[in-house]
Amino acid sequence: CSGHHASIYELAKLIFSHVDIDFDEVYRESKQYLRASDITFSFGAPANLRDLSVDVAIEPQELVNKLMGDLMR
């Protein structure tokens, strides 16, 4: 719930670029795993997180940088 939209595909591309792998070279879409009930767009209300003193305005690239930085330690 950051107020910024990013698909799982976009987040995966950011993560793979962090480790110098071209996501589009290894990604293969398979229709067999898609479900009729899957949603195409989802969002949350970040206002509820402000009470927890969480920075809710983080952009997808910054989020991936932080997560990958923690993993690479």
N, C-alpha and C positions, 0 to 999 in steps of 0.2 A: 504494500500500500504506500507507494512513494509519490503518487500523483503523476508518475511518468509511465507511459505504456511501453511494454517490450514483450514480444512473444517469446515462447520457449526457444524457437528457432533463432531469434536474434540474440538471446542470452547465450545459447550454445555457441554461436559464432564468436561472441566476445570472449568466452572462456577458452575456446580452442585457439584463438589468436594470441591469447596470453602465453600459451606454450608452443607457439610457432607451428601450429598445424592448420592447414587450410581446410576448414570445416566442409566447404563445398566439394572437396575432393573425396571425402570419406562419408559424407551424408548420403543416404539412400532412402527415399520415401517409399513406404509400402502401404498401399491402400488396405491391406488385410488387417492392419492394426487400428484403423479408424473405426469409430463407433458412431452410429446414427445419433446418439444422445450427447456426443461431445459438443461443448460450447465453442463458439468461434471467438468470443471476446469476453473478458472478465475484468472487473476492477473492484477495488476496495475503497473504503472511506478512511483515509489516514488520520482524520481528526481524532479518533479514539486513541491513537498511539501517542499523541502529544502529552497526554496525562502521564505517560511512562518515561518522559524525557528522552524520547527516541527521535533522531533526526529523520523526519518522514519525507524530506525533499531530496533524497539522494537519487541521482540519475543512474540508469542501468550501467554505464561504463564505470562510474565510481564504485558502485556496489560490487561489480565483478573484480575491480582492482583490489578492493578491501578483502573480499573473500579469498581471492587467489594469493594475495600477500600473506594472509594468515596460513594458508595451506603450504606455502613454499618455505615457511620458517623452519 
